Amino acid sequence: MYDYHVHPGYSIDAEPSGIDEYCTKAAAIGITEVCFTTHLEVDPQRKHLDWFVRVDQRIVPMDDLVWLDVYFRDIENARRKWSARGLKIKAGLEVGYELGLEKVIERVVRGYPFDFVMGSVHCLDHLAISSYKESNLYFPGRQLKAVVGEYFRVLSEAVSSNLFDCIGHLDLYRRHGCRYWGADILHAHEEFAEPLLKSIAARGMSLEVNTSGLRRGLNDFHPSRDIIEMAVNLGVRLFTVGSDAHRLADLGHGLESALELLTGYGIGPVSYLLRQPVHGEEKGGQTPPLTIK
């Protein structure tokens, strides 16, 4: 059992719980591997909103990459403490992808020894559709087909960038879009998803089964069960599972349901080591000790 989408207190939209606190909770509930995926945002138009991380309970600028040295050191300290107790800890990042900013993203994801880098689309037209407040600024007055088409267009560019190991919470537009379009949103992917999923499969990328929808009233994963089935039928064979935890209470939520779904397709979830997928009996390695300048 492992959770590959966890936001410790470094993410400013998460509660200020430290990596060690999450490890303590993971061990207590039977999780054997946890990957921390602190947010990285790169949109300069949202610098005043998003470009911050929490370090030692202080809010510091995200574009001052010194915070990553602290992040890796924190993870390495946790590894030393928890590896003997059977808990594997991976260093990850969730990148909010933005068109045209690939070089900025590459500088970070290629410059540090991450185990896992997830690409996500949180914003359209510089507004966070992942946010209840900002989705109220973006969705009104727009047609469902146009919104979903734009979402998949940006996501396709994220896949084509070859910067990411995995695509996170595909169909995130459902989180708040269901308030505007009701049940129609459940089928909105049908015109757009197939090329994207074929591209993910061809590149050997993974697709996240994100369980946050189960606790947000959607009674489904991100992506939906229909999209997951389409992905399997189109050749996607690598899937991660993650709770998208932003607080200790979220850690591990829904993982058993996600694993049960994948097992039904004869697929086991994949983990990562230094950005390479690790399967079955290969699992078990910790990342070699980090060298922090």
N, C-alpha and C positions, 0 to 999 in steps of 0.2 A: 504494500500500500504506500503510495507516495503522492505528493502534492506538488505540481509543477507550475503553480501560479500563486505566489505568496508575496504580499507587499508588507515588508517590515516598516518600522517608523521612518525610514529614509524617505518614503513616499509621503508627500505632504497631505494627500487625501486619505491617508491611513491613520489609525490611532497610533500614538507614539510608543508602541511596544517594540522592544529591541529584538535582535536576532536570537539571542539566548533565550528570551521569553518564548519565542515561537518554537525553538527547539525543545524546550521543556514541555510545552503543550503537545508537540508532535509525538514525543516519546510516550507521553501519558495516554494518548488515544490510539497508539499502535501504528503510526506512520513511520516507515523505515527510511524514507528518502524525501527530502524537501528541497525545492529549488526556489531561491529568493529572486524575485523579478521586480526590482525597484523600477519605477517609471523613469524614462528619459524622454523629454519633450524637446522639440527642435524648432517649432514654428516661431519666427521672430515677431510675428504680429500678436502672439500670445505671451511674450516674454514677461510681461507684468503680472500674468496670471499663473503660468505653469513652470517657469524656469527656476524652481526652488527645490531643495531637498532639506531634510531635517538631519542634522549631524550633532550628536551629543546634546539633543534637545534645543538646538539652535537652528533657525532657518537661514540657509546659506544659498548663494547663487548656484544654480545647476551648471552653468557654463564655466565655472571655475572647477576644473576636473580634479582638483585635489581631493574632493569628496570621495572620488572613486578609490583612491589609495586607502582611505579610512574604511570604506565599505569592504574592500577585499581583505584588509587586515582583520576586520570584525568577523568576517566569514572564516578566515583561517583560524582565528582563536576558537571559534565555535567548533570547527572540525577537530581541533586538538582535544577539546573537552568531550565531544560527543561520539567520536568514531569508535572508541572502546565500548560504548554502550549500544552499538548497533545502528546508529543513526547516520545516514549519509547526507551530506550538505553540499549543494551545488550553487555556484555563483551565476546568477542569471540577470537578465535585463528585459524589460518590456518597453519597446520603442514605439512611441506614437508617430507613425509614418506620415510624412508630408511630402508632396510632390516637389521635386527640384532641390531637395535638401539631402540627397543621397551622400554627397561628400562629407557633410557634417556628421551624418550617422556613421559613415564608414570610419571616420577618424576615431570614434569611440569604440565601435564593436570590433574593429581590427586591432586596436591599440592596447587592449586589455585581455587577460586570459579568462574570458567568460566560458562557462560550460554550455550555456544555452542563451540564445537571443531570440526573443519572440517579437514579431512585427504585428502591430495592431493599427486599425484606423479608428481614432476616437473623434476626429473633427472633420466636418465638411464646411467649406467656405469659412474656415477659421472659427467655427462654433462647435462646441463639444456636444455631439449628439448623445454621448454617454451620460451627460448631466441633465437632470430633471429641469433645472432652471434654463440652461442654454438651449435645450431641445425645444423649449417653448418659443425661442427666438428663431429657430431654424425651420421647424416643420410647418407651421401655419402658412397657408397660401401656396404650398408646393404640392405637386402631384406625386403620388406614391411611386409611380414608375420612374419619374425623374430622380427622386431621392435615391431609390435603390440602384438605379443605373449608375448614378454618380458614385455611390458607395463602392460598387463592384469595379468601377473604372479605376478608382484610386487604389483599391486593394490589389487589382491586377498589376499595377505598377510596382506595388510593394513586393509582390511575388517575383516579378521580372527583374527587380534590382539585385537579386541574389545576395542580399544582405542578411537574410533571416533564416533561422532553422525551422521556424514554425509560424503559422498564422493564428493569432489569438482571437477568441470569441467572434468568429465569423458570424455575420447577421446581427451585429450589435444594434443596428437600427430598430430591431424589435423591442428593445428594452423600454423605450418611451414612445416609439412610433405606434404601438398598438392602441394608444389613447386616441390617435387621430384617424387611423384607418381600420381599426377592429380586426376581424378575421381575415380581411383581404391581405394583410401583411404576411400571413402564413404562407402564401403562395407567390409572393412578390419576387422571390429568388429564381423562379423557374425559368425565366427568360435569360438570366445572367450567370447563373452559377456554374454551368457545365464547363465553359472554357477556363474559368478560374481553377476549378478542381482538377481538370486535366493538366493544367500547368503545374500545380502543386505536385501531382503524381509524377510527372515527367522529371521534375527537379529533385525528387526524393526528399521533399520537405514533409514536415508533419503538420497535422491539423489538430488544434486543441479541442478537446471536449471540456468546455467550461461549464461548471455546475452552478454558477451564480444565478442563473435564471430560475433554478428550483426554489431559491429562497427569496426571490424578488416577485413572486406571484405569477410567473410565466408557465410554471409546471413543465418546463422543458429545459434543455441545454442550449448553450450557444456553441456551435450552430444547432438548429433544430434536429430532431431525429430524422426528419425527411432529408435534410441536407447531408447528414452523416451517412445515411444509406446511399444517397447519390454518390458521395465521395468514395465509398467502398466499391460501388459498382463501376466507377470510373478509374479505379486502380490505385487510390490512395491507401497505403498500407501502414503508414506511420501516424500514430495518434498519441498525444500527451493528454493527461487529465489534470485539471487544476480547479481549485475552489475560487480563485480570484479573491483570496482573503485580504481584507483591509483592516481586520481586527481579529484578535485571538479567537473570538467565538465563531468566526467563519472558517477557520482552518479545518480542512478535511471534509467540509460539509458536502454531501452528495457524491463523494468519490466512489462509494460502493455501487451506487446506481450507474455511474458512468462506466465502471469496470464491467458490470453485468451486461450493459449494452454492447460493449466491444467484444466481450466473450461470446455473445450471440452470433457475431460475425467471424468467430475464430481468430480474433486479433487480440494480442496483448499490448498494453500501452508501452511506449518506448521511453527510455531515459537518455540523458546525454552526458558525455564526458568530453570536455574541451571541444565542444560543438560538433561532436560526432555521435550519431545515434548508437545506443548500446542495447542489445537485445538479450532476453532470456538469461542463460547461464553466464553471459559475458558481464552481466551487471555485478556491481559490488565495488568498483574502483572509486576511490576518492580522487579528486584532482590532485596532482602532485603539489607539494608545498609551494605557495606563491612567493615570488620575489618582489617585494614592495620597496620602491626607491625611498 
